[in-house]
Amino acid sequence: MKEVAVGDVAIGGGRQLALIAGPCVIESEAVVMETAERLIAVSGRLGIPLVFKSSYAKANRSSVDYYTGPGLEEGLRMLRKVREMGVPVLSDVHSLQEVDAAAEVLDMLQLPAHLSMQTELTLALARTGKTVNVKKGQFLAPGDMASVVSKIESAGNRKILLTERGASFGYHDLVADMRSLAIMRRTGYPVVFDATHVVRLYGRPSSDASGGTPEFIEPLARAAVAAGCDAVFIETHPRVSEALCDAASMLPLDRLEPLLERLMAIDEVVRPHAAS
């Protein structure tokens, strides 16, 4: 299993569990900085490596009336401020036009699930030389990720993370298949489990309480760590009821630390026995 560097954070290669966390989308500088400060404090207390994630834009909203973020320039400005606090930063990148500017600021570039088979964008992200986090599309089998990995490797980039975020189960539900983590690990790259997007109920507004089942975040995260994932991806917000995106599926920030304590305890037991 390869070890992949994201700034100063090492993921995989037998390293301890890492955390990718932050609000779904950048709402304001105040929310971003408050969340980053609190996440850095939590990761410091627990000793868990942290990558801060928040999107400068979301290109897959189901209505033009839904909040999509501050945009590339303003979003990257705020993420640069978070990076200056000493934590690596991550955001989705949706188009070829965004790649160069995003690569100047971000430590890791994320290929969104709905674009995970988009070849031109995949190659453009790979050519930056930055770490690429591929969110597995809900429509893909885990074995299909080997072809995405091959695209990135063809550009000379071997800094890759693969993220499981659920598979379509009917029209609106997702299901987390823990076999996916083991199957994607066969590529030789670290795997991440997205414990928050998997509890979304698609087709319902993400800002509506009926749009997700957040009570399942913790049991699914525990199962994924027990199955040997290298990092957990948890979208979180200091005031979830006020969130402008994915309010139905984000974890309240004040519930994150106790969850991480339990996940780290599981990881401590599992990690020595995880497949290399």
C-alpha positions in Angstrom: 0.0 0.0 0.0 1.5 3.3 -1.1 1.8 6.3 1.2 0.5 9.4 -0.3 1.5 12.9 0.8 -1.0 15.7 1.1 1.1 18.7 2.2 2.6 17.6 5.5 0.0 14.8 6.0 0.8 11.3 5.1 -2.1 8.9 4.2 -1.8 5.2 3.7 1.3 3.1 3.8 0.4 1.7 7.3 0.0 5.2 8.8 -2.6 6.0 11.3 -6.1 7.0 10.3 -6.3 10.5 8.8 -9.2 12.9 8.7 -10.6 14.9 5.8 -13.2 17.4 7.2 -14.9 20.7 6.8 -18.2 22.3 5.6 -19.7 20.9 2.4 -19.3 24.3 0.7 -17.8 27.6 1.6 -20.5 29.8 3.0 -18.6 32.7 4.5 -15.1 33.5 5.7 -16.4 33.5 9.3 -17.8 30.0 9.0 -14.7 28.7 7.2 -12.2 30.2 9.8 -14.3 29.1 12.8 -14.6 25.5 11.5 -10.9 25.4 10.6 -9.8 26.7 14.0 -11.9 24.2 15.8 -10.9 21.3 13.5 -7.2 22.1 14.1 -7.8 22.2 17.8 -9.5 18.8 17.7 -6.9 17.2 15.5 -4.2 18.6 17.8 -5.8 17.2 20.9 -6.3 13.8 19.4 -3.1 13.6 17.3 -5.0 12.8 14.1 -3.7 14.1 10.8 -6.1 16.6 9.2 -6.9 17.8 5.7 -9.4 20.7 5.5 -12.1 20.3 2.9 -14.6 22.8 1.7 -15.8 23.4 -1.9 -15.5 26.9 -3.5 -18.3 25.8 -5.8 -20.8 22.9 -6.2 -21.6 22.1 -9.8 -24.2 19.4 -9.1 -27.1 21.3 -7.4 -30.5 20.0 -8.4 -32.0 23.5 -8.6 -30.7 26.8 -9.8 -32.1 28.3 -6.5 -29.8 26.3 -4.3 -26.6 27.8 -2.9 -23.5 26.8 -5.0 -20.7 28.6 -3.1 -18.7 31.9 -3.5 -16.9 30.8 -6.7 -13.4 30.1 -7.7 -11.5 33.3 -6.9 -13.2 34.1 -3.6 -13.3 30.5 -2.4 -9.6 30.0 -3.1 -8.8 33.2 -1.3 -10.4 31.8 1.9 -8.8 28.3 1.4 -5.4 30.0 1.1 -6.1 31.6 4.5 -6.8 28.2 6.0 -3.7 26.8 4.4 -1.7 29.5 6.1 -2.8 28.1 9.4 -0.7 25.1 8.7 -3.3 22.6 7.4 -3.5 21.1 3.9 -6.6 22.1 1.9 -8.9 20.3 -0.5 -11.7 21.3 -2.9 -13.7 19.9 -5.8 -12.5 21.0 -9.2 -15.2 20.9 -11.8 -13.8 22.1 -15.1 -10.6 22.5 -17.1 -10.8 26.2 -16.7 -10.4 25.9 -12.9 -7.5 23.5 -12.8 -4.5 25.9 -12.9 -5.9 28.4 -10.3 -7.0 25.6 -8.0 -3.6 23.9 -8.2 -1.8 27.1 -7.1 -3.6 27.0 -3.8 -4.9 23.5 -3.0 -2.8 20.6 -1.7 -5.2 18.1 -3.0 -7.6 18.3 -6.0 -10.8 16.4 -5.9 -12.4 14.8 -8.9 -16.1 14.9 -8.0 -18.2 11.7 -8.1 -20.4 12.9 -10.9 -17.3 13.6 -13.0 -15.3 10.5 -12.1 -15.3 9.1 -15.6 -14.6 12.5 -17.3 -11.2 11.8 -19.0 -10.0 15.3 -19.9 -10.6 16.6 -16.4 -9.0 13.6 -14.8 -5.9 14.0 -16.9 -5.7 17.8 -16.3 -5.8 17.2 -12.5 -3.2 14.5 -12.8 -0.8 16.7 -14.8 -0.7 19.3 -12.0 1.4 16.9 -10.0 -0.8 17.5 -7.0 -2.5 14.6 -5.0 -5.8 13.7 -6.7 -8.7 12.4 -4.6 -11.2 10.6 -6.8 -14.7 10.3 -5.5 -16.1 7.1 -6.8 -19.3 7.7 -8.8 -22.5 6.2 -7.3 -22.9 4.5 -10.7 -19.5 2.8 -10.6 -18.5 -0.6 -9.3 -15.3 -0.4 -7.1 -13.4 -2.4 -9.6 -14.1 0.2 -12.2 -11.8 2.6 -10.3 -8.8 0.8 -11.7 -9.4 2.5 -15.0 -9.5 5.9 -13.4 -6.3 5.2 -11.6 -4.7 4.1 -14.9 -5.7 7.5 -16.5 -4.0 9.4 -13.6 -0.9 7.2 -13.8 -0.6 7.7 -17.5 0.1 11.4 -16.8 2.9 10.4 -14.5 1.1 11.0 -11.3 1.0 8.4 -8.5 -0.4 10.5 -5.7 -3.9 9.2 -5.7 -6.6 8.6 -3.1 -9.8 6.8 -3.8 -13.0 7.6 -1.9 -16.1 5.5 -1.4 -19.2 7.5 -1.0 -21.9 4.9 -1.6 -23.6 3.2 -4.6 -27.0 3.9 -6.0 -29.7 1.7 -4.4 -32.9 2.4 -6.2 -33.5 6.0 -7.2 -32.8 8.0 -4.0 -30.9 5.8 -1.6 -27.2 5.0 -1.4 -25.7 1.9 0.2 -22.3 1.6 1.6 -20.7 -1.7 0.5 -17.7 -2.3 2.7 -16.3 -4.7 0.1 -15.6 -1.6 -2.0 -12.8 -0.5 0.3 -10.9 -3.8 0.0 -11.5 -3.9 -3.8 -10.2 -0.4 -4.4 -7.2 -1.1 -2.1 -6.1 -3.6 -4.8 -5.0 -0.7 -6.9 -2.3 -0.1 -4.3 -3.5 3.3 -3.3 -5.1 4.5 0.0 -8.8 4.4 0.3 -11.1 7.0 2.0 -14.6 6.5 3.4 -17.0 9.4 3.0 -19.3 8.9 6.0 -21.5 11.9 5.3 -22.5 11.9 1.6 -23.4 8.3 1.9 -26.3 9.2 4.2 -27.9 11.8 1.8 -31.3 11.0 0.4 -31.1 12.2 -3.1 -34.0 13.9 -4.7 -34.8 15.8 -1.5 -33.4 19.3 -0.7 -30.1 18.9 1.1 -31.0 21.8 3.4 -34.2 19.9 4.5 -34.0 17.7 7.5 -35.7 14.9 5.5 -32.8 15.0 3.0 -30.5 12.7 5.0 -30.1 10.2 7.8 -27.2 11.6 9.8 -27.9 9.1 12.6 -26.1 6.5 10.5 -22.8 8.6 10.1 -21.2 7.0 13.1 -22.1 3.3 12.6 -21.0 3.5 9.0 -17.7 5.3 9.9 -17.0 2.7 12.5 -17.6 -0.1 10.0 -15.4 1.5 7.4 -12.5 2.0 9.8 -12.9 -1.7 10.9 -12.7 -2.6 7.3 -9.4 -0.9 6.9 -9.9 2.5 5.3 -6.9 4.9 5.5 -8.9 8.1 6.1 -12.4 9.2 6.9 -14.1 12.0 5.1 -16.6 13.8 7.3 -18.4 17.0 6.3 -19.1 19.1 9.4 -20.4 22.5 10.4 -20.6 24.5 13.6 -24.3 25.1 13.2 -25.7 22.4 10.9 -29.3 23.8 11.0 -28.0 27.0 9.4 -25.9 25.3 6.7 -26.6 26.3 3.1 -25.6 22.9 1.7 -26.0 19.3 2.9 -27.5 20.4 6.2 -29.3 17.1 6.3 -26.1 15.0 6.2 -23.3 16.9 7.8 -22.1 16.0 11.3 -22.5 18.8 14.0 -19.0 20.0 14.8 -19.4 19.5 18.5 -20.0 15.7 17.9 -16.9 15.2 15.9 -14.3 14.7 18.6 -16.0 11.9 20.5 -16.6 10.1 17.2 -13.0 10.4 16.2 -11.9 9.0 19.6 -13.9 5.9 18.8 -12.7 5.6 15.3 -9.1 6.0 16.4 -9.5 3.2 18.9 -10.8 0.9 16.2 -8.0 1.9 13.9 -5.4 1.2 16.5 -6.7 -2.4 16.7 -7.2 -2.9 13.0 -4.2 -1.1 11.4 -1.5 -3.7 12.3 -3.6 -6.4 10.6 -4.7 -4.4 7.5 -3.7 -5.8 4.2 -0.5 -4.1 2.8 
